[in-house]
Amino acid sequence: MKKFEEKTLYTETVYNGKVVKLQVDDVELPDGKTAKREIIKHPGAVAVIPITADNKIVFVEQYRKPLEKSIIEIPAGKLEKGEEPEVTAMRELEEETGYTTNHLQFVASFYTSPGFADELMYIYLTDQLELLEEKVAGDEDEFVELRELSLEEAKEYVKTNRIHDAKTNFAVLYLESMERK
């Protein structure tokens, strides 16, 4: 038995969309009582920390409807069914930034919101960028603008909440920790 395991008694699918599935589970708690759990099922996502030859970090600015504002993020996207994270990383790098690379280094993976979602985020880094000769078409409903920032500038953006999501904050902290070594 897993420590503190909650046994699923019943699952009801409330919504099954293009990006997420919402389900409500009736569970038995370790003490024998029951509870409901609202769960978002997500196929996972990948993000890339792209570093230019002149040591700038390539970010994308885009509007995020749930937040009702634009924020600056590292390039990222959803895993497609059966797709390896490295393939997703390359696709998103090319679509969102116009860069490609021959070298992706795995940095870490983490659950984004384990209290209600199963999304697993994979982070890669590349400092060997090449500009694509022809731009790759991205998602038709995605509008992004590139921002190339130094690490110091990115840290200022974190302080002013222009960078305000977990994966990008992680990227900035990671780069800062690598700089100290």
C-alpha positions as a LaTeX table, in Angstrom:
\begin{tabular}{lrrr}
\hline
Residue & $x$ (\AA) & $y$ (\AA) & $z$ (\AA) \\
\hline
Met1 & 0.00 & 0.00 & 0.00 \\
Lys2 & 1.19 & 3.51 & $-0.81$ \\
Lys3 & 1.51 & 5.83 & 2.17 \\
Phe4 & $-1.70$ & 7.88 & 2.61 \\
Glu5 & $-3.21$ & 6.27 & $-0.51$ \\
Glu6 & $-6.71$ & 7.36 & $-1.46$ \\
Lys7 & $-8.58$ & 4.53 & $-3.17$ \\
Thr8 & $-10.80$ & 5.59 & $-6.06$ \\
Leu9 & $-14.36$ & 4.36 & $-5.61$ \\
Tyr10 & $-15.97$ & 6.12 & $-8.57$ \\
Thr11 & $-14.88$ & 8.50 & $-11.35$ \\
Glu12 & $-17.17$ & 10.87 & $-13.21$ \\
Thr13 & $-15.84$ & 12.67 & $-16.30$ \\
Val14 & $-17.24$ & 16.21 & $-16.21$ \\
Tyr15 & $-15.45$ & 17.60 & $-19.28$ \\
Asn16 & $-13.16$ & 16.12 & $-21.92$ \\
Gly17 & $-11.56$ & 18.87 & $-24.01$ \\
Lys18 & $-8.70$ & 19.44 & $-26.43$ \\
Val19 & $-6.17$ & 20.22 & $-23.69$ \\
Val20 & $-7.58$ & 18.91 & $-20.41$ \\
Lys21 & $-10.05$ & 16.45 & $-18.96$ \\
Leu22 & $-11.87$ & 17.26 & $-15.71$ \\
Gln23 & $-13.00$ & 14.40 & $-13.56$ \\
Val24 & $-14.48$ & 14.13 & $-10.08$ \\
Asp25 & $-13.39$ & 11.10 & $-8.09$ \\
Asp26 & $-15.07$ & 9.69 & $-5.01$ \\
Val27 & $-12.23$ & 8.36 & $-2.87$ \\
Glu28 & $-11.79$ & 6.39 & 0.32 \\
Leu29 & $-9.35$ & 8.12 & 2.66 \\
Pro30 & $-6.75$ & 6.28 & 4.76 \\
Asp31 & $-9.03$ & 6.57 & 7.82 \\
Gly32 & $-11.95$ & 4.92 & 5.97 \\
Lys33 & $-13.95$ & 8.13 & 5.39 \\
Thr34 & $-14.83$ & 9.28 & 1.87 \\
Ala35 & $-14.18$ & 12.52 & 0.01 \\
Lys36 & $-14.44$ & 14.03 & $-3.47$ \\
Arg37 & $-11.40$ & 15.03 & $-5.55$ \\
Glu38 & $-11.64$ & 17.33 & $-8.57$ \\
Ile39 & $-8.83$ & 16.31 & $-10.93$ \\
Ile40 & $-7.49$ & 17.82 & $-14.14$ \\
Lys41 & $-5.89$ & 15.24 & $-16.43$ \\
His42 & $-3.27$ & 16.77 & $-18.76$ \\
Pro43 & $-0.99$ & 15.05 & $-21.29$ \\
Gly44 & 2.10 & 16.87 & $-19.98$ \\
Ala45 & 4.14 & 19.74 & $-21.30$ \\
Val46 & 7.66 & 20.71 & $-22.27$ \\
Ala47 & 9.55 & 23.98 & $-21.99$ \\
Val48 & 12.92 & 25.11 & $-23.33$ \\
Ile49 & 15.45 & 27.54 & $-21.90$ \\
Pro50 & 17.05 & 28.93 & $-25.09$ \\
Ile51 & 20.32 & 30.86 & $-24.71$ \\
Thr52 & 21.75 & 32.88 & $-27.62$ \\
Ala53 & 25.45 & 33.12 & $-28.54$ \\
Asp54 & 25.60 & 36.51 & $-26.79$ \\
Asn55 & 24.17 & 34.95 & $-23.60$ \\
Lys56 & 20.62 & 36.28 & $-23.88$ \\
Ile57 & 17.64 & 34.16 & $-22.87$ \\
Val58 & 14.94 & 33.91 & $-25.53$ \\
Phe59 & 11.45 & 34.41 & $-24.11$ \\
Val60 & 8.03 & 34.76 & $-25.68$ \\
Glu61 & 5.42 & 37.23 & $-24.59$ \\
Gln62 & 1.84 & 36.09 & $-24.98$ \\
Tyr63 & $-1.61$ & 36.82 & $-23.66$ \\
Arg64 & $-2.89$ & 34.29 & $-21.14$ \\
Lys65 & $-6.68$ & 34.36 & $-20.97$ \\
Pro66 & $-6.96$ & 32.77 & $-17.50$ \\
Leu67 & $-4.80$ & 35.64 & $-16.17$ \\
Glu68 & $-6.34$ & 38.33 & $-18.42$ \\
Lys69 & $-2.88$ & 39.69 & $-19.17$ \\
Ser70 & 0.28 & 39.11 & $-21.15$ \\
Ile71 & 3.28 & 37.54 & $-19.47$ \\
Ile72 & 6.78 & 36.69 & $-20.59$ \\
Glu73 & 7.65 & 32.99 & $-20.59$ \\
Ile74 & 10.16 & 30.49 & $-21.86$ \\
Pro75 & 8.86 & 28.68 & $-24.97$ \\
Ala76 & 6.63 & 25.75 & $-24.05$ \\
Gly77 & 3.88 & 23.50 & $-25.29$ \\
Lys78 & 1.74 & 20.45 & $-24.72$ \\
Leu79 & 2.98 & 16.95 & $-25.38$ \\
Glu80 & 1.13 & 15.28 & $-28.22$ \\
Lys81 & $-0.07$ & 11.70 & $-27.67$ \\
Gly82 & 2.86 & 9.28 & $-27.91$ \\
Glu83 & 5.39 & 12.09 & $-28.48$ \\
Glu84 & 8.74 & 12.10 & $-26.69$ \\
Pro85 & 9.39 & 15.26 & $-24.64$ \\
Glu86 & 12.55 & 16.10 & $-26.62$ \\
Val87 & 10.51 & 16.12 & $-29.86$ \\
Thr88 & 7.97 & 18.49 & $-28.29$ \\
Ala89 & 10.82 & 20.71 & $-27.04$ \\
Met90 & 12.27 & 21.02 & $-30.54$ \\
Arg91 & 8.88 & 21.69 & $-32.12$ \\
Glu92 & 7.98 & 24.40 & $-29.62$ \\
Leu93 & 11.42 & 26.03 & $-29.89$ \\
Glu94 & 11.10 & 26.22 & $-33.68$ \\
Glu95 & 7.44 & 27.30 & $-33.78$ \\
Glu96 & 7.62 & 29.92 & $-31.05$ \\
Thr97 & 11.09 & 31.40 & $-31.55$ \\
Gly98 & 12.25 & 30.69 & $-35.11$ \\
Tyr99 & 15.37 & 29.02 & $-33.71$ \\
Thr100 & 16.45 & 25.40 & $-33.86$ \\
Thr101 & 19.26 & 23.46 & $-32.21$ \\
Asn102 & 21.20 & 20.22 & $-32.45$ \\
His103 & 21.65 & 20.03 & $-28.69$ \\
Leu104 & 18.94 & 19.84 & $-26.05$ \\
Gln105 & 20.03 & 19.16 & $-22.48$ \\
Phe106 & 17.45 & 17.77 & $-20.06$ \\
Val107 & 17.32 & 19.92 & $-16.90$ \\
Ala108 & 14.42 & 18.65 & $-14.76$ \\
Ser109 & 10.79 & 17.61 & $-14.67$ \\
Phe110 & 8.15 & 18.53 & $-12.12$ \\
Tyr111 & 4.42 & 18.43 & $-11.48$ \\
Thr112 & 2.96 & 21.89 & $-12.01$ \\
Ser113 & $-0.05$ & 21.74 & $-9.64$ \\
Pro114 & $-0.24$ & 18.34 & $-7.92$ \\
Gly115 & $-3.12$ & 19.37 & $-5.68$ \\
Phe116 & $-5.55$ & 19.15 & $-8.60$ \\
Ala117 & $-3.69$ & 18.27 & $-11.82$ \\
Asp118 & $-1.41$ & 15.50 & $-13.10$ \\
Glu119 & 0.49 & 17.73 & $-15.59$ \\
Leu120 & 4.19 & 16.81 & $-15.71$ \\
Met121 & 6.45 & 19.53 & $-17.13$ \\
Tyr122 & 9.83 & 18.69 & $-18.70$ \\
Ile123 & 12.47 & 21.42 & $-18.94$ \\
Tyr124 & 15.32 & 21.45 & $-21.47$ \\
Leu125 & 18.15 & 23.91 & $-22.07$ \\
Thr126 & 20.07 & 24.78 & $-25.22$ \\
Asp127 & 22.87 & 27.26 & $-25.74$ \\
Gln128 & 23.49 & 26.21 & $-29.34$ \\
Leu129 & 20.80 & 28.08 & $-31.25$ \\
Glu130 & 20.62 & 28.46 & $-35.00$ \\
Leu131 & 18.15 & 30.76 & $-36.73$ \\
Leu132 & 15.85 & 28.82 & $-39.06$ \\
Glu133 & 16.03 & 29.80 & $-42.72$ \\
Glu134 & 12.26 & 29.44 & $-43.04$ \\
Lys135 & 9.89 & 30.15 & $-40.18$ \\
Val136 & 7.89 & 27.14 & $-38.99$ \\
Ala137 & 4.14 & 27.68 & $-38.73$ \\
Gly138 & 2.92 & 27.62 & $-35.15$ \\
Asp139 & $-0.53$ & 27.11 & $-33.69$ \\
Glu140 & $-3.06$ & 29.25 & $-35.54$ \\
Asp141 & $-4.57$ & 30.53 & $-32.28$ \\
Glu142 & $-1.24$ & 31.47 & $-30.71$ \\
Phe143 & 0.22 & 34.97 & $-30.96$ \\
Val144 & 3.68 & 35.51 & $-29.49$ \\
Glu145 & 6.38 & 38.14 & $-29.57$ \\
Leu146 & 10.04 & 37.38 & $-28.88$ \\
Arg147 & 11.99 & 38.98 & $-26.04$ \\
Glu148 & 15.71 & 38.40 & $-25.60$ \\
Leu149 & 16.84 & 39.32 & $-22.10$ \\
Ser150 & 19.99 & 39.03 & $-20.06$ \\
Leu151 & 19.73 & 37.07 & $-16.83$ \\
Glu152 & 19.81 & 40.34 & $-14.86$ \\
Glu153 & 16.94 & 41.73 & $-16.94$ \\
Ala154 & 14.98 & 38.49 & $-16.46$ \\
Lys155 & 15.46 & 38.73 & $-12.69$ \\
Glu156 & 14.03 & 42.27 & $-12.79$ \\
Tyr157 & 11.05 & 40.97 & $-14.79$ \\
Val158 & 10.48 & 38.38 & $-12.04$ \\
Lys159 & 10.46 & 41.16 & $-9.40$ \\
Thr160 & 7.86 & 43.16 & $-11.35$ \\
Asn161 & 5.73 & 40.08 & $-12.21$ \\
Arg162 & 6.22 & 40.41 & $-15.98$ \\
Ile163 & 7.66 & 36.92 & $-15.58$ \\
His164 & 5.09 & 35.33 & $-13.31$ \\
Asp165 & 4.65 & 31.64 & $-14.11$ \\
Ala166 & 6.30 & 28.68 & $-12.39$ \\
Lys167 & 8.26 & 27.22 & $-15.32$ \\
Thr168 & 9.83 & 30.55 & $-16.24$ \\
Asn169 & 10.61 & 31.43 & $-12.63$ \\
Phe170 & 12.23 & 27.99 & $-12.37$ \\
Ala171 & 14.30 & 28.73 & $-15.49$ \\
Val172 & 15.54 & 32.06 & $-14.11$ \\
Leu173 & 16.44 & 30.50 & $-10.75$ \\
Tyr174 & 18.16 & 27.59 & $-12.49$ \\
Leu175 & 20.28 & 29.92 & $-14.65$ \\
Glu176 & 21.12 & 32.03 & $-11.61$ \\
Ser177 & 22.26 & 28.93 & $-9.71$ \\
Met178 & 24.42 & 27.83 & $-12.66$ \\
Glu179 & 26.01 & 31.28 & $-12.80$ \\
Arg180 & 27.12 & 30.97 & $-9.17$ \\
Lys181 & 29.02 & 27.72 & $-9.79$ \\
\hline
\end{tabular}
